[in-house]
């Protein structure tokens, strides 16, 4: 099978491309290598992937339809995994147009090309952020998701609605994956668990928002990759799945695990809740387990040490 992965130099894109390459699939990765965070980390991920003979990379931006159309024409993918997006809740307060270009125009370009080139299946990244101000937990895929708290969440919910319309109108097979706080080796430097690890090691204070009264459904990267590959294989006509660990962990408990693993106490500065942040995320994965046999295996007590071990090795701590 020939699979096109956008956002391949990103955290999830790298791990997915690595696993699919190891399974001897023909993988073409796209990424615009923007400087939202340290580009050397993206370059090092790509170096790891380029060791596989069945992996190839093209630098391209999904917001440029003509450029992406050439890729579809030359590579002729059977399925497309769209992970390219402008991530981050807080950055959307600073640079909203980055979300318009990548998450809306870019996504529309991808799904239009999937229609034009008769792609067998489009699997795309959504987010737990789409649940926004929903009060009922755990979050269920059948819950209404029409009160996003951030522009990022709004763009991801828009992707799901666009996908539904294209599946209905053109018969395109689309599967949206609502990722819940993914973490692990080769992590994004803008994420809380990475920031806490770095600052605790360096003896610098960490900012903990909402006075620590926050909960997240932390999901280990290997479980996310397993769920994504299962979704690629099943290739339903139209589906949306929660990919979470189905456990809502308190932020302070997560910090304690980091402290124990590093052997150092955190210097904590408690701050109020930031604009756009959700207080709690918690995935109901019953539908996901039933339809794509998704069974997360890694708890944060096992996953966080793997992240910290990678961090120490990569940064030569």
Phi, psi and omega per residue, in radians:
X1 nan 2.471 3.096
X2 -1.793 2.108 -3.080
X3 -2.140 2.288 3.049
X4 -1.742 2.216 3.105
X5 -2.072 2.096 3.034
X6 -1.601 2.664 -3.078
X7 1.210 0.595 -2.984
X8 -1.244 -0.380 3.118
X9 -1.510 -0.024 3.081
X10 -1.370 3.064 -3.067
X11 -1.039 -0.976 -3.128
X12 -1.268 -0.711 -3.138
X13 -1.007 -0.740 3.113
X14 -1.047 -0.880 -3.084
X15 -1.135 -0.670 3.120
X16 -1.168 -0.805 -3.138
X17 -1.089 -0.670 3.119
X18 -1.074 -0.833 -3.112
X19 -1.144 -0.760 3.142
X20 -1.173 -0.624 3.084
X21 -1.148 -0.688 3.107
X22 -1.160 -0.404 3.081
X23 -1.546 0.150 3.065
X24 1.167 0.496 2.994
X25 -1.468 2.753 3.121
X26 -1.527 1.885 -3.006
X27 -2.000 2.243 2.986
X28 -2.015 2.192 -3.128
X29 -1.896 2.426 3.056
X30 -2.055 2.551 3.032
X31 -2.868 2.511 3.088
X32 -1.583 -0.075 3.068
X33 0.922 0.783 -3.141
X34 -1.238 2.952 -3.011
X35 -1.745 0.513 3.075
X36 -0.981 -0.655 2.932
X37 -2.445 3.070 -3.004
X38 -0.778 1.983 -3.103
X39 -1.221 -0.352 3.126
X40 -1.137 -0.562 3.083
X41 -1.151 -0.728 3.096
X42 -1.124 -0.722 3.134
X43 -1.115 -0.685 3.140
X44 -1.215 -0.604 3.039
X45 -1.084 -0.779 -3.124
X46 -1.107 -0.658 3.103
X47 -1.038 -0.674 3.104
X48 -1.128 -0.719 -3.104
X49 -1.250 -0.599 -3.078
X50 -1.233 -0.083 3.025
X51 -1.270 -0.294 -3.138
X52 -1.577 2.234 -3.096
X53 -1.182 -0.446 -3.112
X54 -1.620 0.183 3.075
X55 -1.957 2.372 3.048
X56 -2.335 2.705 -3.082
X57 -2.267 2.445 3.013
X58 -2.279 2.249 3.049
X59 -1.373 2.055 -3.090
X60 -2.768 2.744 -3.127
X61 -2.014 2.196 -3.071
X62 -1.171 -0.238 3.089
X63 -1.340 -0.157 3.093
X64 -1.770 1.650 -3.017
X65 -1.090 -0.722 -3.115
X66 -1.077 -0.742 3.132
X67 -1.108 -0.773 -3.124
X68 -1.224 -0.588 3.106
X69 -1.057 -0.664 3.094
X70 -1.091 -0.673 3.125
X71 -1.125 -0.812 3.105
X72 -1.039 -0.765 -3.097
X73 -1.117 -0.754 -3.062
X74 -1.407 -0.657 -3.064
X75 -1.521 -0.546 -3.119
X76 0.927 1.073 -3.124
X77 -1.205 2.624 3.034
X78 -1.521 -0.642 3.110
X79 -2.381 2.682 -3.112
X80 -2.201 2.329 3.036
X81 -1.998 1.927 -3.087
X82 -1.678 1.779 3.088
X83 -1.919 -0.124 3.134
X84 -1.181 2.224 3.130
X85 -2.967 2.778 2.946
X86 -1.500 1.942 -3.098
X87 -1.558 3.072 2.998
X88 1.709 2.241 3.104
X89 -1.340 -0.854 -3.010
X90 -1.254 -0.560 -3.132
X91 -1.151 -0.428 -3.141
X92 -1.168 -0.339 3.073
X93 -1.345 -0.361 -3.062
X94 -1.720 -0.752 -3.031
X95 -2.354 1.242 -3.064
X96 -1.096 -0.528 -3.067
X97 -1.217 -0.377 3.040
X98 -1.105 -0.567 3.134
X99 -1.323 -0.622 3.076
X100 -1.085 -0.836 -3.055
X101 -1.167 -0.807 -3.052
X102 -1.512 -0.867 -2.963
X103 -1.438 -0.398 3.140
X104 -1.917 -1.065 3.119
X105 -1.101 -0.802 -3.139
X106 -1.058 -0.781 3.135
X107 -1.116 -0.739 3.113
X108 -1.083 -0.698 3.076
X109 -1.023 -0.798 -3.103
X110 -1.105 -0.825 -3.078
X111 -1.248 -0.544 3.048
X112 -1.119 -0.747 -3.140
X113 -1.218 -0.587 3.052
X114 -1.080 -0.659 3.074
X115 -1.164 -0.869 -3.060
X116 -1.118 -0.653 -3.077
X117 -1.718 0.173 3.059
X118 0.921 0.882 3.120
X119 -1.204 2.437 -3.061
X120 -1.213 -0.512 -3.123
X121 -2.864 2.416 3.027
X122 -2.000 2.096 3.064
X123 -1.960 2.256 -3.011
X124 -2.399 2.705 -3.133
X125 -1.418 2.142 2.881
X126 -1.893 -2.712 -3.031
X127 -2.798 2.675 3.021
X128 -1.118 -0.320 -3.139
X129 -1.110 -0.293 -3.127
X130 -1.157 -0.405 -3.112
X131 -1.291 -0.377 2.989
X132 0.822 -2.057 -3.064
X133 -1.512 0.218 3.101
X134 -1.001 2.329 -3.102
X135 -1.624 -0.526 -3.091
X136 -1.293 2.277 3.044
X137 -2.277 2.699 -0.066
X138 -1.201 2.727 -3.135
X139 -1.220 2.262 -3.122
X140 -1.938 2.549 -3.115
X141 -1.105 -0.342 3.117
X142 -1.534 -0.111 3.084
X143 -1.174 2.548 3.008
X144 -1.145 2.483 -3.135
X145 -2.309 1.162 -3.051
X146 -2.091 0.298 3.086
X147 -2.290 1.068 3.109
X148 -1.094 2.555 -3.138
X149 -1.699 -0.110 -3.122
X150 -2.441 2.733 3.058
X151 -1.081 -0.666 3.096
X152 -0.964 -0.884 3.125
X153 -1.059 -0.672 3.129
X154 -1.114 -0.696 3.136
X155 -1.190 -0.634 3.140
X156 -1.210 -0.673 3.063
X157 -1.147 -0.637 3.079
X158 -1.048 -0.718 3.095
X159 -0.992 -0.760 -3.133
X160 -1.108 -0.712 -3.135
X161 -1.198 -0.701 3.080
X162 -1.094 -0.776 3.139
X163 -1.057 -0.732 3.132
X164 -1.066 -0.763 -3.123
X165 -1.134 -0.669 3.138
X166 -1.261 -0.637 3.080
X167 -1.127 -0.727 -3.124
X168 -1.211 -0.789 -3.019
X169 -1.402 -0.718 -3.006
X170 -1.966 -0.067 3.122
X171 1.319 0.279 3.114
X172 -1.243 2.390 3.073
X173 -1.427 2.071 -3.129
X174 -2.266 2.422 3.083
X175 -2.313 2.077 3.090
X176 -1.694 2.364 -3.107
X177 -2.009 1.949 3.123
X178 -1.488 1.671 -3.106
X179 -1.302 2.397 3.103
X180 -1.965 1.872 3.018
X181 0.609 1.244 -3.110
X182 -1.352 2.455 -3.140
X183 -2.560 2.902 3.100
X184 2.570 -3.030 3.112
X185 -0.990 2.599 -3.100
X186 1.161 0.603 -3.035
X187 -1.222 2.771 3.064
X188 -1.296 2.309 -3.108
X189 -1.210 -0.214 -3.133
X190 -1.561 -0.042 -3.067
X191 -1.563 2.601 -3.022
X192 -0.985 -0.790 -3.074
X193 -1.112 -0.644 3.080
X194 -1.175 -0.835 -3.115
X195 -1.054 -0.765 3.125
X196 -1.082 -0.777 3.134
X197 -1.028 -0.865 -3.101
X198 -1.065 -0.830 -3.048
X199 -1.283 -0.618 3.094
X200 -1.153 -0.740 3.086
X201 -1.046 -0.719 -3.091
X202 -1.451 -0.060 -3.140
X203 1.286 0.377 -3.135
X204 -1.715 2.674 -3.136
X205 -1.207 2.597 3.081
X206 -1.940 2.555 3.075
X207 -1.648 2.170 3.123
X208 -2.053 2.030 -3.002
X209 -1.515 2.816 -3.076
X210 0.952 0.540 3.129
X211 0.965 0.522 3.103
X212 1.488 -0.056 -3.114
X213 -1.515 1.139 3.129
X214 -2.383 2.543 3.121
X215 -2.244 2.462 3.109
X216 -2.352 2.553 3.048
X217 -1.597 1.546 -3.077
X218 -1.336 2.228 -3.053
X219 -2.163 2.170 -3.063
X220 -1.286 2.519 -3.007
X221 -1.003 -0.660 -3.130
X222 -1.103 -0.635 3.099
X223 -1.185 -0.678 3.097
X224 -1.093 -0.764 3.137
X225 -1.106 -0.770 3.113
X226 -1.024 -0.796 -3.136
X227 -1.141 -0.677 -3.137
X228 -1.155 -0.759 3.137
X229 -1.137 -0.679 3.083
X230 -1.088 -0.702 3.106
X231 -1.137 -0.666 3.086
X232 -1.076 -0.762 -3.094
X233 -1.223 -0.744 -3.117
X234 -1.214 -0.779 3.004
X235 0.915 1.029 3.117
X236 -1.180 2.785 -3.123
X237 -1.112 -0.837 3.000
X238 -2.610 2.151 3.107
X239 -2.617 2.712 2.949
X240 -2.318 2.308 -3.089
X241 -2.205 2.487 2.900
X242 -1.416 2.184 2.994
X243 -1.983 1.613 3.139
X244 -2.427 3.018 -3.130
X245 -1.471 -0.170 -3.124
X246 1.097 0.585 3.023
X247 -2.443 2.269 3.122
X248 -1.791 1.874 -3.014
X249 -1.713 2.422 3.081
X250 -1.234 2.458 -3.102
X251 -1.008 -0.680 -3.118
X252 -1.172 -0.580 3.076
X253 -1.166 -0.667 3.086
X254 -1.102 -0.741 -3.141
X255 -1.121 -0.660 3.122
X256 -1.082 -0.669 3.107
X257 -1.137 -0.722 3.091
X258 -1.092 -0.772 3.129
X259 -1.032 -0.803 -3.127
X260 -1.106 -0.736 -3.088
X261 -1.202 -0.670 3.139
X262 -1.415 -0.515 -3.094
X263 1.418 0.609 -3.065
X264 -2.610 2.418 3.111
X265 -1.401 2.490 3.103
X266 -1.396 2.491 2.985
X267 -1.650 1.855 -2.945
X268 -1.778 2.309 2.990
X269 -1.989 1.898 3.141
X270 -1.365 2.375 -3.116
X271 -2.362 2.815 3.129
X272 -1.229 2.899 3.132
X273 -1.053 2.387 3.139
X274 -1.534 2.674 3.081
X275 -0.996 2.341 3.083
X276 1.581 -0.305 -3.103
X277 -1.339 2.452 3.008
X278 -1.565 2.488 -3.140
X279 -1.274 -0.631 -3.064
X280 -2.579 2.510 2.963
X281 -2.257 2.530 -3.047
X282 -2.839 2.055 -3.040
X283 -1.658 2.254 2.868
X284 -1.516 2.041 -3.058
X285 -1.936 0.302 -3.137
X286 -1.015 -0.800 3.131
X287 -1.098 -0.714 -3.136
X288 -1.148 -0.758 3.125
X289 -1.079 -0.700 -3.105
X290 -1.214 -0.734 -2.983
X291 -1.569 -0.562 -3.121
X292 -2.246 0.305 3.074
X293 0.937 0.718 -3.101
X294 -1.415 2.136 3.131
X295 -2.401 1.650 3.137
X296 -1.077 2.428 -3.023
X297 -1.976 -0.280 -2.934
X298 -1.956 2.080 3.063
X299 -1.496 2.787 -3.132
X300 -1.101 -0.433 3.110
X301 -1.159 -0.455 3.086
X302 -1.709 -0.574 -3.061
X303 -1.357 -0.710 -3.114
X304 -1.070 -0.754 3.078
X305 -1.018 -0.569 3.102
X306 -1.199 -0.679 3.079
X307 -1.107 -0.812 -3.091
X308 -1.168 -0.653 3.092
X309 -1.065 -0.773 3.082
X310 -1.093 -0.781 -3.103
X311 -1.004 -0.803 -3.115
X312 -1.126 -0.689 -3.138
X313 -1.226 -0.816 -3.057
X314 -1.137 -0.711 -3.095
X315 -1.708 0.161 3.063
X316 0.945 0.834 -3.141
X317 -1.449 nan nan
